[in-house]
Amino acid sequence: MRIDRLATLHLCAPLTRLMSDGHVARIPILMYHAVQEGQSDPRPYYEINVSPATFASQMRQLHGAGYRAVSLQHALQALRDNAFDQKLVVVTFDDGYQDFYRNAFPVLAECQFTASVFLITDYMGEAARPFKGKACLTWSEARELHGQGIHFGSHTVSHPVLKDIAIEQVDEELRISKSVIEDELGAAVDSFSYPFAFPEADHRFRQILKDILVKHGYQNCVTTILGTANPQSDRYCLPRLPVNHWDDYEFFQAKLEGAYDWVHSFQYAAKFMHSKVL
């Protein structure tokens, strides 16, 4: 029995639908990691695996509901223009696991969806390299996917906790990873995905990170901040919705509609209290 699911479906979802009055000024940015069988964590929020069958079901649910999967740049332009005549969604994958190629891309192609995949360049090569026990994409697979309309962004060089390293190292992680991906794929890299929990309560670090992103030509940054994106969202601090095999049809739909955004208040409070303790 999940309290967050019960509150979302039986309290927040009805209120969200009532208050939206048919006008949905938000775009869900979905956060996936691995598309494979098995479970990595007993806590639903931290689970990074989604089974291929569940992923396929979720993509077909989106397609059947009339959603169109677009790039981050397209979504941000729609938010700036208040263009909500279509249901838009952004599908993102952190870590660049090889199972995206095998298990996710065929389903995305079936639904005529694109996605954004964030690569850790130290774990990319001409042969598959493991990250946290899972094989990552090869450069040849990434080039093939890029040719099929998949977008790629940076997830740093080595996946460090950026807040815990020197600013000069943060700069190198963002600069080098962007340059390597651009050289390998022959295309501009506009997007960055922040590794680990985003320290949103640390406003000084947030500004430093944003300055580095702008300096190196990034146009946006997605984070682990929980929620749907809206016209007021900072494009260098974008919220996402964690999705995995725990999300059934009703719960997934409620997340898309913004009914899970309420959890962010508790997420922020926990981060704020943690920052004060430190």
NUTI-720819 format. One record per residue: residue in one letter; residue number from 0; y, z, x of N, C-alpha, C in turn. Coordinates in Angstrom, 3 decimals. Example, Ala and Ser with C-alpha at 12.3 -4.5 7.8 and 13.67 -1.06 7.14 Angstrom:
BEGIN
A,0,-5.690,7.800,13.190,-4.500,7.800,12.300,-3.300,7.800,13.200
S,1,-2.250,7.080,12.850,-1.060,7.140,13.670,0.030,7.870,12.900
# end
This chain:
BEGIN
M,0,-1.196,0.000,0.851,0.000,0.000,0.000,1.247,0.000,0.887
R,1,2.061,-1.052,0.799,3.253,-1.172,1.633,4.499,-0.864,0.813
I,2,5.252,0.127,1.267,6.466,0.509,0.549,7.485,-0.621,0.565
D,3,7.609,-1.318,1.708,8.605,-2.390,1.779,8.269,-3.528,0.818
R,4,6.971,-3.801,0.635,6.573,-4.851,-0.307,6.861,-4.430,-1.740
L,5,6.507,-3.192,-2.079,6.742,-2.703,-3.437,8.232,-2.716,-3.775
A,6,9.065,-2.209,-2.860,10.510,-2.171,-3.107,11.088,-3.569,-3.206
T,7,10.589,-4.473,-2.364,11.096,-5.844,-2.367,10.758,-6.556,-3.675
L,8,9.501,-6.478,-4.089,9.058,-7.240,-5.263,9.526,-6.642,-6.581
H,9,9.570,-5.318,-6.663,9.820,-4.685,-7.957,11.249,-4.182,-8.152
L,10,12.016,-4.144,-7.084,13.407,-3.702,-7.206,14.389,-4.749,-6.683
C,11,14.230,-5.123,-5.422,15.227,-6.006,-4.792,15.130,-7.453,-5.278
A,12,13.922,-7.968,-5.486,13.783,-9.357,-5.926,14.440,-9.590,-7.291
P,13,14.183,-8.741,-8.312,14.877,-8.950,-9.596,16.387,-8.847,-9.472
L,14,16.882,-7.900,-8.669,18.329,-7.756,-8.494,18.922,-8.961,-7.773
T,15,18.210,-9.462,-6.755,18.696,-10.620,-6.005,18.801,-11.840,-6.911
R,16,17.792,-12.069,-7.741,17.817,-13.219,-8.648,18.917,-13.078,-9.693
L,17,19.144,-11.851,-10.150,20.189,-11.615,-11.148,21.573,-11.866,-10.556
M,18,21.807,-11.379,-9.341,23.128,-11.501,-8.721,23.414,-12.895,-8.186
S,19,22.362,-13.650,-7.837,22.599,-14.991,-7.293,23.074,-15.955,-8.363
D,20,22.643,-15.742,-9.604,23.074,-16.572,-10.734,22.888,-18.063,-10.435
G,21,21.784,-18.385,-9.755,21.467,-19.781,-9.473,22.154,-20.339,-8.247
H,22,23.130,-19.619,-7.660,23.822,-20.107,-6.471,23.289,-19.342,-5.262
V,23,22.585,-20.039,-4.386,21.936,-19.406,-3.244,22.686,-19.766,-1.964
A,24,23.577,-18.875,-1.540,24.373,-19.123,-0.334,23.691,-18.503,0.877
R,25,22.461,-18.912,1.136,21.722,-18.385,2.273,20.683,-19.398,2.712
I,26,20.291,-19.309,3.973,19.220,-20.145,4.501,18.240,-19.251,5.253
P,27,16.980,-19.232,4.853,15.992,-18.443,5.592,15.618,-19.124,6.908
I,28,15.631,-18.344,7.991,15.145,-18.807,9.289,13.870,-18.017,9.563
L,29,12.741,-18.690,9.498,11.455,-18.020,9.606,11.059,-17.832,11.067
M,30,10.531,-16.674,11.382,10.119,-16.365,12.761,8.601,-16.251,12.839
Y,31,8.004,-17.215,13.525,6.573,-17.190,13.809,6.367,-17.048,15.316
H,32,5.151,-16.703,15.693,4.761,-16.694,17.096,3.473,-17.505,17.239
A,33,2.320,-16.842,17.125,1.032,-17.510,17.295,0.440,-17.897,15.944
V,34,-0.152,-19.087,15.897,-0.865,-19.542,14.704,-2.342,-19.572,15.062
Q,35,-2.991,-18.452,14.856,-4.391,-18.315,15.244,-5.031,-17.183,14.452
E,36,-6.343,-17.127,14.502,-7.070,-16.064,13.820,-6.899,-14.754,14.580
G,37,-7.147,-13.654,13.892,-7.103,-12.356,14.549,-5.829,-11.604,14.259
Q,38,-5.818,-10.363,14.707,-4.697,-9.467,14.464,-4.294,-8.829,15.782
S,39,-2.981,-8.787,16.048,-2.516,-8.231,17.314,-1.923,-6.838,17.160
D,40,-1.550,-6.468,15.931,-0.874,-5.188,15.722,-1.123,-4.719,14.293
P,41,-1.426,-3.450,14.091,-1.700,-2.957,12.738,-0.453,-2.829,11.869
R,42,0.725,-2.918,12.478,1.970,-2.789,11.712,2.432,-4.174,11.265
P,43,2.564,-4.411,9.970,2.899,-5.749,9.473,4.171,-6.340,10.077
Y,44,5.197,-5.515,10.313,6.456,-6.062,10.815,6.306,-6.621,12.226
Y,45,5.407,-6.007,13.022,5.268,-6.408,14.422,4.148,-7.415,14.655
E,46,3.386,-7.726,13.636,2.268,-8.648,13.780,2.773,-10.048,14.151
I,47,2.281,-10.593,15.277,2.766,-11.915,15.702,1.782,-13.032,15.365
N,48,0.605,-12.693,14.869,-0.359,-13.728,14.514,-0.268,-14.091,13.033
V,49,-0.410,-15.355,12.761,-0.622,-15.818,11.390,-1.805,-16.768,11.454
S,50,-2.740,-16.635,10.542,-3.920,-17.501,10.580,-3.515,-18.923,10.225
P,51,-4.240,-19.919,10.752,-3.931,-21.315,10.392,-3.940,-21.550,8.887
A,52,-4.874,-20.918,8.182,-4.947,-21.112,6.731,-3.729,-20.535,6.031
T,53,-3.286,-19.340,6.458,-2.102,-18.734,5.852,-0.858,-19.554,6.168
F,54,-0.735,-20.010,7.405,0.418,-20.835,7.770,0.466,-22.099,6.923
A,55,-0.671,-22.758,6.782,-0.722,-23.977,5.972,-0.320,-23.682,4.532
S,56,-0.803,-22.569,3.994,-0.460,-22.192,2.625,1.043,-21.957,2.485
Q,57,1.652,-21.289,3.466,3.085,-21.013,3.401,3.920,-22.284,3.493
M,58,3.532,-23.200,4.365,4.269,-24.462,4.479,4.137,-25.286,3.192
R,59,2.960,-25.292,2.602,2.770,-26.034,1.356,3.506,-25.361,0.202
Q,60,3.623,-24.038,0.257,4.424,-23.320,-0.740,5.888,-23.740,-0.637
L,61,6.403,-23.814,0.585,7.780,-24.273,0.797,7.966,-25.692,0.283
H,62,7.049,-26.558,0.660,7.139,-27.967,0.259,7.077,-28.107,-1.255
G,63,6.176,-27.371,-1.870,6.032,-27.441,-3.322,7.239,-26.901,-4.063
A,64,7.966,-25.965,-3.423,9.155,-25.376,-4.051,10.412,-26.201,-3.794
G,65,10.254,-27.307,-3.072,11.395,-28.202,-2.849,12.229,-27.904,-1.628
Y,66,11.704,-27.067,-0.716,12.440,-26.783,0.511,12.347,-27.957,1.480
R,67,13.400,-28.100,2.291,13.410,-29.082,3.368,13.627,-28.337,4.681
A,68,12.696,-28.491,5.610,12.813,-27.824,6.902,13.716,-28.642,7.812
V,69,14.721,-27.984,8.378,15.719,-28.676,9.193,15.907,-27.938,10.519
S,70,16.672,-28.561,11.410,16.986,-27.930,12.691,18.011,-26.824,12.491
L,71,18.155,-25.973,13.496,19.168,-24.922,13.436,20.567,-25.510,13.329
Q,72,20.825,-26.575,14.077,22.143,-27.202,14.029,22.459,-27.719,12.625
H,73,21.468,-28.333,11.997,21.654,-28.844,10.632,21.919,-27.688,9.674
A,74,21.160,-26.612,9.817,21.327,-25.459,8.927,22.703,-24.830,9.099
L,75,23.152,-24.694,10.336,24.455,-24.083,10.591,25.587,-24.947,10.054
Q,76,25.419,-26.266,10.138,26.430,-27.152,9.568,26.480,-27.001,8.054
A,77,25.325,-26.861,7.435,25.275,-26.657,5.986,25.954,-25.342,5.601
L,78,25.751,-24.306,6.409,26.405,-23.028,6.142,27.913,-23.144,6.290
R,79,28.366,-23.867,7.318,29.808,-24.040,7.522,30.435,-24.823,6.374
D,80,29.685,-25.811,5.869,30.212,-26.678,4.802,29.954,-26.118,3.412
N,81,29.273,-24.957,3.331,28.849,-24.416,2.039,28.077,-25.452,1.231
A,82,27.218,-26.188,1.926,26.432,-27.252,1.295,25.076,-26.699,0.874
F,83,25.008,-26.200,-0.338,23.783,-25.586,-0.833,23.202,-26.352,-2.013
D,84,23.375,-27.671,-1.967,22.811,-28.496,-3.030,21.318,-28.724,-2.826
Q,85,20.805,-28.350,-1.641,19.384,-28.467,-1.347,18.843,-27.130,-0.851
K,86,17.551,-26.947,-1.023,16.899,-25.766,-0.457,16.542,-26.069,0.993
L,87,17.196,-25.382,1.922,16.943,-25.595,3.338,16.247,-24.391,3.940
V,88,15.395,-24.646,4.922,14.712,-23.587,5.654,14.606,-24.033,7.109
V,89,14.647,-23.072,8.025,14.419,-23.349,9.436,13.137,-22.632,9.846
V,90,12.227,-23.347,10.472,10.948,-22.789,10.899,10.979,-22.665,12.421
T,91,10.889,-21.436,12.939,10.974,-21.227,14.379,9.703,-20.562,14.920
F,92,9.423,-20.848,16.187,8.262,-20.282,16.877,8.699,-19.779,18.247
D,93,8.501,-18.504,18.501,8.789,-17.934,19.814,7.569,-18.049,20.725
D,94,7.822,-18.129,22.015,6.828,-18.058,23.097,6.175,-19.394,23.432
G,95,6.229,-20.382,22.564,5.699,-21.706,22.897,4.204,-21.751,23.105
Y,96,3.452,-21.091,22.233,2.003,-21.078,22.376,1.390,-22.445,22.063
Q,97,0.275,-22.716,22.735,-0.398,-24.002,22.573,-0.971,-24.185,21.177
D,98,-1.231,-23.078,20.472,-1.782,-23.223,19.124,-0.785,-23.864,18.165
F,99,0.506,-23.917,18.543,1.465,-24.680,17.734,1.036,-26.142,17.689
Y,100,0.651,-26.677,18.821,0.232,-28.078,18.919,-1.020,-28.339,18.084
R,101,-1.978,-27.420,18.164,-3.261,-27.611,17.487,-3.221,-27.263,16.003
N,102,-2.587,-26.132,15.682,-2.729,-25.575,14.342,-1.494,-25.683,13.449
A,103,-0.302,-25.717,14.045,0.917,-25.732,13.233,1.467,-27.138,13.027
F,104,1.545,-27.911,14.088,2.190,-29.221,13.971,1.526,-30.142,12.946
P,105,0.199,-30.228,12.874,-0.404,-31.110,11.857,0.036,-30.756,10.435
V,106,0.180,-29.474,10.146,0.621,-29.048,8.812,2.092,-29.385,8.603
L,107,2.900,-29.150,9.612,4.320,-29.495,9.523,4.488,-30.991,9.279
A,108,3.714,-31.808,9.992,3.788,-33.259,9.820,3.371,-33.668,8.411
E,109,2.342,-33.020,7.900,1.884,-33.288,6.536,2.997,-33.033,5.519
C,110,3.771,-31.968,5.743,4.849,-31.602,4.826,6.173,-32.280,5.168
Q,111,6.161,-33.090,6.231,7.376,-33.761,6.718,8.455,-32.733,7.096
F,112,7.999,-31.681,7.774,8.876,-30.612,8.238,9.078,-30.717,9.745
T,113,10.242,-30.325,10.200,10.458,-30.118,11.615,10.389,-28.623,11.902
A,114,10.476,-28.258,13.187,10.475,-26.852,13.590,11.185,-26.737,14.924
S,115,11.556,-25.500,15.270,12.166,-25.209,16.564,11.228,-24.290,17.339
V,116,10.848,-24.717,18.538,9.923,-23.965,19.376,10.671,-23.502,20.621
F,117,10.581,-22.204,20.924,11.318,-21.630,22.048,10.364,-21.361,23.210
L,118,10.670,-21.971,24.347,9.780,-21.994,25.501,10.178,-20.975,26.574
I,119,9.165,-20.365,27.186,9.357,-19.507,28.363,8.973,-20.375,29.555
T,120,9.946,-20.806,30.337,9.685,-21.871,31.299,8.727,-21.477,32.422
D,121,8.651,-20.205,32.808,7.699,-19.795,33.837,6.254,-19.982,33.400
Y,122,6.030,-20.070,32.091,4.673,-20.211,31.574,4.375,-21.630,31.109
M,123,5.250,-22.554,31.456,5.029,-23.966,31.157,4.548,-24.680,32.418
G,124,3.679,-25.659,32.246,3.190,-26.428,33.381,2.479,-27.667,32.896
E,125,1.891,-28.405,33.812,1.103,-29.573,33.412,-0.285,-29.158,32.951
A,126,-0.690,-27.951,33.287,-1.905,-27.343,32.739,-1.475,-26.098,31.969
A,127,-2.239,-25.729,30.954,-1.879,-24.585,30.115,-1.912,-23.290,30.913
R,128,-0.875,-22.467,30.735,-0.790,-21.164,31.386,-0.757,-20.074,30.310
P,129,-1.367,-18.938,30.572,-1.405,-17.880,29.549,-0.180,-16.972,29.580
F,130,0.270,-16.585,28.394,1.294,-15.551,28.240,0.772,-14.551,27.227
K,131,0.651,-13.297,27.645,0.090,-12.244,26.799,-1.282,-12.634,26.256
G,132,-2.062,-13.280,27.116,-3.430,-13.623,26.752,-3.593,-14.872,25.908
K,133,-2.503,-15.572,25.629,-2.573,-16.779,24.811,-2.044,-17.958,25.612
A,134,-2.725,-19.100,25.533,-2.314,-20.289,26.267,-0.996,-20.839,25.720
C,135,-0.146,-21.284,26.621,1.131,-21.891,26.231,1.032,-23.408,26.260
L,136,1.969,-24.054,25.629,2.050,-25.505,25.640,2.168,-26.029,27.068
T,137,1.680,-27.241,27.283,1.937,-27.937,28.534,3.193,-28.792,28.355
W,138,3.751,-29.242,29.467,4.941,-30.096,29.360,4.614,-31.423,28.673
S,139,3.437,-31.961,28.917,3.074,-33.232,28.266,2.954,-33.048,26.758
E,140,2.419,-31.916,26.310,2.349,-31.645,24.873,3.742,-31.459,24.284
A,141,4.610,-30.760,25.023,5.983,-30.563,24.548,6.712,-31.905,24.436
R,142,6.502,-32.781,25.407,7.149,-34.103,25.342,6.632,-34.901,24.149
E,143,5.346,-34.816,23.900,4.767,-35.510,22.738,5.353,-34.969,21.438
L,144,5.427,-33.660,21.327,5.983,-33.037,20.121,7.460,-33.379,19.952
H,145,8.192,-33.376,21.053,9.610,-33.754,20.994,9.761,-35.174,20.451
G,146,8.878,-36.055,20.881,8.907,-37.428,20.382,8.585,-37.537,18.910
Q,147,7.924,-36.508,18.366,7.572,-36.478,16.942,8.587,-35.687,16.109
G,148,9.716,-35.315,16.720,10.779,-34.673,15.946,10.847,-33.166,16.007
I,149,10.048,-32.538,16.879,10.109,-31.083,17.039,11.245,-30.736,18.006
H,150,11.992,-29.697,17.671,13.115,-29.257,18.496,12.658,-28.140,19.440
F,151,13.206,-28.138,20.649,12.848,-27.118,21.620,14.091,-26.383,22.099
G,152,13.915,-25.086,22.316,14.988,-24.259,22.816,14.468,-23.317,23.882
S,153,15.345,-22.505,24.430,14.993,-21.583,25.495,14.611,-20.210,24.957
H,154,13.612,-19.631,25.621,13.214,-18.243,25.358,13.198,-17.487,26.695
T,155,14.080,-17.916,27.588,14.260,-17.413,28.956,13.250,-18.021,29.929
V,156,13.380,-17.638,31.191,12.464,-18.077,32.245,11.204,-17.222,32.256
S,157,11.376,-15.895,32.182,10.236,-14.998,32.376,10.019,-13.972,31.265
H,158,10.804,-14.054,30.186,10.659,-13.165,29.032,10.935,-11.693,29.376
P,159,12.044,-11.407,30.050,12.367,-10.007,30.342,13.103,-9.352,29.173
V,160,13.244,-8.035,29.238,14.133,-7.330,28.319,15.540,-7.510,28.888
L,161,16.289,-8.435,28.344,17.557,-8.841,28.942,18.548,-7.686,29.086
K,162,18.522,-6.774,28.154,19.464,-5.663,28.194,19.208,-4.734,29.380
D,163,17.991,-4.771,29.924,17.611,-3.848,30.989,17.755,-4.438,32.394
I,164,18.241,-5.669,32.498,18.394,-6.282,33.816,19.869,-6.549,34.096
A,165,20.173,-6.875,35.340,21.561,-7.117,35.741,22.127,-8.336,35.018
I,166,23.425,-8.319,34.784,24.079,-9.428,34.088,23.861,-10.745,34.829
E,167,23.843,-10.683,36.162,23.606,-11.889,36.959,22.216,-12.461,36.686
Q,168,21.252,-11.589,36.466,19.902,-12.048,36.142,19.837,-12.641,34.736
V,169,20.568,-12.042,33.813,20.639,-12.601,32.455,21.192,-14.012,32.527
D,170,22.235,-14.183,33.297,22.853,-15.491,33.468,21.838,-16.497,34.010
E,171,21.063,-16.094,35.012,20.063,-16.992,35.590,18.955,-17.330,34.599
E,172,18.502,-16.350,33.840,17.441,-16.588,32.851,17.859,-17.644,31.838
L,173,19.118,-17.575,31.404,19.604,-18.526,30.402,19.928,-19.886,31.016
R,174,20.517,-19.862,32.192,20.918,-21.115,32.844,19.711,-21.923,33.309
I,175,18.799,-21.268,34.024,17.673,-21.988,34.614,16.717,-22.505,33.541
S,176,16.417,-21.672,32.549,15.480,-22.106,31.505,16.014,-23.324,30.759
K,177,17.298,-23.314,30.449,17.917,-24.454,29.754,17.822,-25.718,30.602
S,178,18.141,-25.579,31.890,18.127,-26.727,32.786,16.724,-27.308,32.940
V,179,15.721,-26.430,33.080,14.345,-26.894,33.257,13.860,-27.651,32.022
I,180,14.108,-27.100,30.851,13.655,-27.760,29.619,14.353,-29.110,29.449
E,181,15.636,-29.157,29.707,16.373,-30.418,29.588,15.835,-31.456,30.563
D,182,15.520,-31.050,31.782,14.978,-31.982,32.770,13.607,-32.492,32.361
E,183,12.765,-31.606,31.830,11.397,-31.992,31.465,11.338,-32.850,30.211
L,184,12.216,-32.578,29.250,12.165,-33.298,27.971,13.187,-34.422,27.870
G,185,14.177,-34.403,28.759,15.202,-35.440,28.704,16.081,-35.343,27.479
A,186,16.313,-34.119,27.024,17.136,-33.907,25.826,17.914,-32.609,25.979
A,187,19.073,-32.536,25.322,19.908,-31.338,25.400,19.233,-30.158,24.716
V,188,19.412,-28.988,25.277,18.923,-27.747,24.689,20.120,-26.985,24.139
D,189,20.143,-26.802,22.819,21.276,-26.160,22.151,20.980,-24.733,21.718
S,190,19.704,-24.384,21.608,19.327,-23.131,20.954,18.621,-22.163,21.898
F,191,18.850,-20.887,21.663,18.236,-19.818,22.443,17.637,-18.794,21.492
S,192,16.486,-18.261,21.868,15.860,-17.191,21.095,15.779,-15.956,21.977
Y,193,16.364,-14.863,21.500,16.409,-13.623,22.263,15.032,-12.967,22.292
P,194,14.487,-12.674,23.489,13.161,-12.032,23.552,13.235,-10.540,23.263
F,195,12.195,-10.029,22.643,12.101,-8.615,22.268,13.142,-8.254,21.201
A,196,13.219,-6.961,20.885,14.134,-6.507,19.830,15.584,-6.712,20.261
F,197,16.376,-7.277,19.373,17.771,-7.561,19.701,18.608,-6.292,19.586
P,198,19.378,-5.945,20.640,20.154,-4.694,20.637,21.481,-4.843,19.893
E,199,21.406,-5.031,18.591,22.620,-5.348,17.834,23.615,-4.204,17.771
A,200,23.160,-2.977,18.001,24.081,-1.841,17.965,24.910,-1.730,19.247
D,201,24.521,-2.473,20.282,25.252,-2.454,21.554,26.254,-3.612,21.554
H,202,27.447,-3.355,21.056,28.430,-4.422,20.868,28.930,-4.986,22.195
R,203,28.973,-4.174,23.226,29.398,-4.664,24.533,28.406,-5.696,25.062
F,204,27.110,-5.369,24.994,26.103,-6.313,25.478,26.094,-7.579,24.628
R,205,26.254,-7.437,23.337,26.294,-8.608,22.463,27.390,-9.578,22.887
Q,206,28.552,-9.068,23.247,29.642,-9.931,23.665,29.354,-10.578,25.014
I,207,28.766,-9.804,25.920,28.398,-10.367,27.223,27.399,-11.501,27.049
L,208,26.374,-11.270,26.228,25.361,-12.300,25.978,25.998,-13.543,25.364
K,209,26.862,-13.352,24.378,27.517,-14.488,23.739,28.337,-15.284,24.751
D,210,29.057,-14.596,25.622,29.865,-15.275,26.634,28.992,-16.125,27.559
I,211,27.822,-15.599,27.925,26.911,-16.351,28.800,26.339,-17.558,28.064
L,212,25.965,-17.362,26.806,25.450,-18.477,26.006,26.478,-19.604,25.901
V,213,27.712,-19.244,25.602,28.784,-20.244,25.481,29.005,-20.921,26.828
K,214,29.019,-20.137,27.891,29.245,-20.661,29.246,28.253,-21.766,29.593
H,215,27.000,-21.605,29.184,25.970,-22.564,29.553,25.710,-23.624,28.477
G,216,26.542,-23.659,27.466,26.464,-24.747,26.500,25.509,-24.557,25.347
Y,217,25.035,-23.339,25.148,24.210,-23.088,23.962,25.100,-23.106,22.724
Q,218,24.548,-23.609,21.616,25.285,-23.695,20.361,24.900,-22.598,19.370
N,219,23.769,-21.947,19.602,23.328,-20.901,18.680,22.267,-20.030,19.339
C,220,22.026,-18.886,18.728,21.017,-17.953,19.230,20.371,-17.249,18.043
V,221,19.038,-17.283,17.990,18.315,-16.557,16.947,17.792,-15.248,17.521
T,222,17.647,-14.255,16.653,17.294,-12.914,17.093,16.210,-12.321,16.192
T,223,15.909,-11.052,16.441,14.988,-10.320,15.574,15.729,-9.532,14.500
I,224,17.042,-9.714,14.401,17.780,-9.103,13.294,17.181,-9.622,11.995
L,225,16.893,-8.734,11.094,16.156,-9.103,9.898,17.089,-9.547,8.771
G,226,16.790,-10.707,8.189,17.564,-11.167,7.043,17.645,-12.678,6.985
T,227,18.345,-13.164,5.987,18.597,-14.594,5.829,20.005,-14.905,6.333
A,228,20.201,-16.120,6.814,21.507,-16.533,7.332,22.419,-16.925,6.175
N,229,23.709,-16.606,6.308,24.691,-16.954,5.283,25.948,-17.487,5.966
P,230,26.946,-17.952,5.210,28.134,-18.536,5.842,28.891,-17.591,6.766
Q,231,28.695,-16.294,6.636,29.386,-15.335,7.505,28.582,-14.987,8.762
S,232,27.382,-15.502,8.884,26.538,-15.167,10.028,27.126,-15.702,11.328
D,233,27.057,-14.896,12.379,27.468,-15.305,13.718,26.398,-16.225,14.283
R,234,26.756,-17.447,14.643,25.746,-18.403,15.104,25.119,-18.000,16.435
Y,235,25.708,-17.038,17.132,25.119,-16.525,18.364,24.385,-15.203,18.150
C,236,24.146,-14.887,16.889,23.468,-13.638,16.548,22.787,-13.813,15.190
L,237,21.975,-14.854,15.075,21.419,-15.228,13.780,20.210,-14.375,13.394
P,238,20.153,-13.964,12.136,18.998,-13.185,11.656,17.824,-14.104,11.342
R,239,16.638,-13.528,11.334,15.437,-14.272,10.951,14.542,-13.405,10.077
L,240,13.564,-14.047,9.473,12.566,-13.363,8.664,11.222,-13.418,9.384
P,241,10.692,-12.275,9.821,9.366,-12.286,10.441,8.307,-12.624,9.398
V,242,7.456,-13.584,9.731,6.425,-14.033,8.789,5.078,-14.008,9.499
N,243,4.052,-13.553,8.798,2.708,-13.543,9.366,1.680,-13.513,8.244
H,244,0.431,-13.201,8.597,-0.635,-13.305,7.597,-0.599,-12.187,6.565
W,245,0.282,-11.197,6.722,0.412,-10.139,5.729,1.181,-10.595,4.487
D,246,1.869,-11.731,4.590,2.768,-12.162,3.515,2.034,-13.026,2.489
D,247,1.786,-12.464,1.316,1.155,-13.231,0.252,2.205,-14.100,-0.448
Y,248,1.771,-14.853,-1.452,2.640,-15.832,-2.113,3.918,-15.186,-2.654
E,249,3.787,-14.091,-3.397,4.956,-13.457,-4.032,5.900,-12.849,-2.998
F,250,5.323,-12.202,-1.993,6.140,-11.546,-0.974,6.883,-12.587,-0.133
F,251,6.203,-13.664,0.221,6.823,-14.743,0.983,7.978,-15.352,0.196
Q,252,7.775,-15.587,-1.095,8.835,-16.145,-1.937,10.029,-15.195,-2.010
A,253,9.766,-13.907,-2.135,10.849,-12.928,-2.193,11.647,-12.906,-0.898
K,254,10.968,-13.032,0.229,11.666,-13.095,1.513,12.593,-14.309,1.562
L,255,12.102,-15.449,1.114,12.905,-16.674,1.123,14.182,-16.512,0.303
E,256,14.094,-15.757,-0.777,15.221,-15.595,-1.692,16.212,-14.519,-1.241
G,257,15.918,-13.847,-0.132,16.834,-12.824,0.370,16.522,-11.422,-0.097
A,258,15.414,-11.248,-0.816,15.094,-9.938,-1.378,14.551,-8.958,-0.338
Y,259,14.289,-9.449,0.877,13.812,-8.574,1.946,14.949,-8.183,2.893
D,260,16.130,-8.724,2.667,17.260,-8.464,3.567,17.649,-6.992,3.614
W,261,17.332,-6.247,2.570,17.695,-4.830,2.506,17.098,-4.020,3.663
V,262,15.992,-4.479,4.215,15.332,-3.740,5.291,16.212,-3.696,6.547
H,263,17.131,-4.649,6.660,17.990,-4.681,7.847,18.813,-3.405,7.996
S,264,19.233,-2.806,6.902,20.022,-1.571,6.986,19.245,-0.479,7.714
F,265,17.957,-0.371,7.424,17.121,0.625,8.089,16.850,0.221,9.542
Q,266,16.677,-1.075,9.766,16.476,-1.572,11.128,17.688,-1.250,12.005
Y,267,18.884,-1.514,11.479,20.105,-1.255,12.244,20.288,0.248,12.486
A,268,20.026,1.059,11.472,20.182,2.507,11.612,19.270,3.048,12.709
A,269,18.045,2.533,12.764,17.103,2.983,13.793,17.601,2.592,15.174
K,270,18.138,1.373,15.301,18.652,0.929,16.600,19.895,1.719,16.997
F,271,20.725,2.010,16.025,21.946,2.772,16.300,21.608,4.177,16.785
M,272,20.667,4.826,16.122,20.272,6.181,16.519,19.613,6.156,17.904
H,273,18.824,5.120,18.164,18.176,5.005,19.473,19.214,4.840,20.570
S,274,20.260,4.048,20.308,21.299,3.822,21.315,22.069,5.108,21.595
K,275,22.239,5.956,20.577,22.958,7.217,20.761,22.117,8.225,21.568
V,276,20.817,8.194,21.335,19.927,9.091,22.074,19.926,8.729,23.558
L,277,19.918,7.384,23.820,19.940,6.947,25.215,21.294,7.215,25.845
# end
